[in-house]
Amino acid sequence: MLGMRMRLPLVLTAGLLVVSVASASRIGAIQTATFKKAELGHRFLLQVSYEQKTGPQDFRTSRSRIVTFRRDHSVLEMLDVSDTRAVPKHPFATIPIRDEDRDTLYLDLNEGFDRVHSEEDRTGEDYYGRIDKHDETTFLLFERKAVSVSYHNAMLVFDQEARTDGRQRVAVHYYLSPYNPSPDFRPFEMKNLRRFGFYET
């Protein structure tokens, strides 16, 4: 957990993301998570959920994305590569690199994740017909605070608290795991209700 001043390296071994706890580390007054340089260019699944803190809990999810990481001098850019036909126009997140050694980058996740995308995953409905229109609407996060970093098998979980521009409290949860699609999967278009499937997001 960041509050416990723990260092959490991300290591990709045999296609799996392994997050292990190492010695305590702190760069100045900023908590850092660590990322192995060997993982630059690999693909990960990013899932985001958030809770509005006004009145009854308002729990929502953002659209799941396939992302990869690219270094640009003193920052690590997270790029959305969900659409393999398109080149990313801009980084999904720009994460400051606070320090580094030969194999590892020390990252400020709290500074890097400064907005939430409003579009949710679709769960069976087809609102847009056969045209995929992604909504890029976002809301900014102010007074951001890192709450915790944990891991569950191959999944990294980062929790953050902030306020919106309307001063509403919000808790945001980020889930990052290796993207390992089944090589046997073949997409198909459902044309009737004789076959119906479910998928996990």
Buried (B, 14 or more C-beta within 10 A) or exposed (E): BBEEEBBBBBBBEEEEBBBEBEEEBBEEEBBBBBBBBEBEEBBBBBBBBBBBBEEEEEEEBBBBBBBBBEBEEEBBBBBBBBEEEEEBEEBBBBBBBBBBEEEBBBBBBBBBBBEBBBBBEEEEEEEEEEEEEEEEEEBEBEEBEBBBBBBEEBBBBBBBBBBBEEEBEBBBBBBBBBBEEEEEEEEEEEEEEEEEEEEEE
